[in-house]
Amino acid sequence: MLLIRNCTMQGRGAKQVGSRRPAYGATFIEMLVIMALVLSSLFGALVGHIITESWLGSLTGGILGAVVWIGFLSVVFLFMDLWSGYGLPKCRNGCCRGPGLFKGDGDYDLQKIEGEYFYICECGDRYQRRGKRFLLVGEDGAESRCLIWRPFRGWSPDKGSHSN
């Protein structure tokens, strides 16, 4: 048992017990997305050929089918972003902003203090994000409710009860 453990920790080969091979290729979801892209291109090419009865219609329809699929995925990801709450809100003073979809890196600095990670804004306030809540953390470690993410409405004041 000790020999097997030493061999796997040194990573001497892919056939060792417990060693993992590096991930090459695509996941199942990525393969489905790629297959849907190809199918939408083929469907667009078929529709373009039926309408124009030429190879130019097939080419235009195939490109248009791929563009429509990529646009559809973009809309889906945008709605997922609006649902899940990507990024960080403005600080309590309203002058520091968090990173967002089209906002760049934002004004928060992620720092590790005493084993915990905090977002520190340019005003000097410390925040933590826990799930959909954004908490203000005092110097003594006391947490107070600040903001909560509400799907499709964005960050709003957290008036509900908070349990640690």
Secondary structure by P-SEA (a helix, b strand, c coil): caaaaaaaaacccccccccccccccccaaaaaaaaaaaaaaaaaaaaaaaacccaaaaaaaaaaaaaaaaaaaaaaaaaaaaaccccccccccccccccccccccccbbbbbcccbbbbbcccbbbbbbcccbbbbbccccbbbbcbbbccccccccccccccc
